[in-house]
């Protein structure tokens, strides 16, 4: 069974952005995404998913390098100023190349 390299873009941000952000990801070329609740402590203190308006989400996208770079540039330009957000990009080994 072979693998291929892809980029994993992970965005941790405020839950209130979920609908808008996921729509933009698709417009930027993502063929899919995964969203999950996120909790933790960071630069802006402790974030607790128990309160809807204070909750965080983790959005993950598997894609090619070009799409990953477009996503990163877009979120930095459009969200970093006004929202709690961190974005990181990893190179990962993926099965089923035709899915991404």
C-alpha positions as CSV (number, residue, x, y, z in Angstrom):
1,X,0.0,0.0,0.0
2,X,1.6,3.3,-1.1
3,X,1.3,6.7,0.3
4,X,1.7,10.2,-1.1
5,X,2.6,13.5,0.4
6,X,-0.1,16.1,1.1
7,X,-0.4,19.2,3.2
8,X,-2.5,19.3,6.3
9,X,-3.7,22.8,7.1
10,X,-4.9,23.1,10.7
11,X,-6.8,26.2,11.8
12,X,-7.7,26.7,15.4
13,X,-10.1,29.6,15.9
14,X,-13.3,31.0,17.3
15,X,-16.4,28.8,16.7
16,X,-18.4,31.7,15.5
17,X,-16.3,31.6,12.2
18,X,-17.2,28.0,11.4
19,X,-19.8,28.5,8.6
20,X,-18.1,31.5,6.9
21,X,-14.6,29.9,7.2
22,X,-15.6,26.5,5.8
23,X,-17.4,28.1,2.9
24,X,-14.3,30.1,2.1
25,X,-12.1,27.0,2.3
26,X,-14.1,25.3,-0.4
27,X,-14.0,28.4,-2.5
28,X,-10.2,28.4,-2.1
29,X,-10.0,24.8,-3.5
30,X,-10.4,22.5,-0.5
31,X,-12.2,19.3,-1.5
32,X,-13.3,18.7,2.1
33,X,-12.5,19.6,5.7
34,X,-13.0,18.3,9.2
35,X,-14.2,20.4,12.1
36,X,-14.0,19.5,15.8
37,X,-14.3,21.3,19.1
38,X,-11.1,22.6,20.6
39,X,-10.2,23.6,24.1
40,X,-6.9,24.8,25.6
41,X,-4.8,27.6,26.8
42,X,-2.9,30.0,24.6
43,X,-1.9,33.6,24.1
44,X,-5.4,34.8,24.9
45,X,-5.9,32.6,27.9
46,X,-8.0,29.6,28.6
47,X,-10.6,28.8,25.9
48,X,-13.5,26.6,27.1
49,X,-15.8,24.9,24.5
50,X,-18.6,24.8,27.1
51,X,-19.7,28.4,26.3
52,X,-20.8,28.7,22.6
53,X,-19.6,32.3,22.1
54,X,-16.2,31.5,23.8
55,X,-15.7,28.1,22.1
56,X,-13.0,27.2,19.7
57,X,-12.9,24.9,16.7
58,X,-10.2,23.0,15.0
59,X,-10.5,22.9,11.2
60,X,-8.3,20.5,9.2
61,X,-7.9,20.4,5.5
62,X,-5.8,17.8,3.5
63,X,-4.8,19.4,0.2
64,X,-1.9,20.1,-2.2
65,X,0.8,22.7,-1.4
66,X,-0.7,25.4,-3.6
67,X,-4.1,25.2,-2.0
68,X,-2.5,25.2,1.5
69,X,-0.6,28.4,0.7
70,X,-3.8,30.0,-0.6
71,X,-5.7,29.1,2.5
72,X,-3.0,30.3,4.8
73,X,-2.6,33.7,3.0
74,X,-6.4,34.2,3.0
75,X,-6.9,33.5,6.7
76,X,-4.0,35.7,7.7
77,X,-5.2,38.6,5.5
78,X,-8.9,38.3,6.5
79,X,-9.1,37.0,10.1
80,X,-5.8,37.4,12.0
81,X,-6.4,41.0,12.9
82,X,-9.8,40.5,14.5
83,X,-10.0,36.9,15.7
84,X,-8.2,34.5,18.0
85,X,-6.6,32.2,15.4
86,X,-3.6,30.0,14.8
87,X,-2.8,28.3,11.5
88,X,-0.1,25.6,10.9
89,X,0.8,23.5,7.9
90,X,2.3,20.1,8.1
91,X,3.5,17.7,5.4
92,X,1.8,14.4,5.9
93,X,1.7,10.9,4.2
94,X,-1.8,10.1,3.0
95,X,-3.4,7.0,1.6
96,X,-6.0,7.2,-1.3
97,X,-4.3,10.0,-3.3
98,X,-7.4,10.4,-5.5
99,X,-9.4,11.7,-2.6
100,X,-7.5,15.0,-2.1
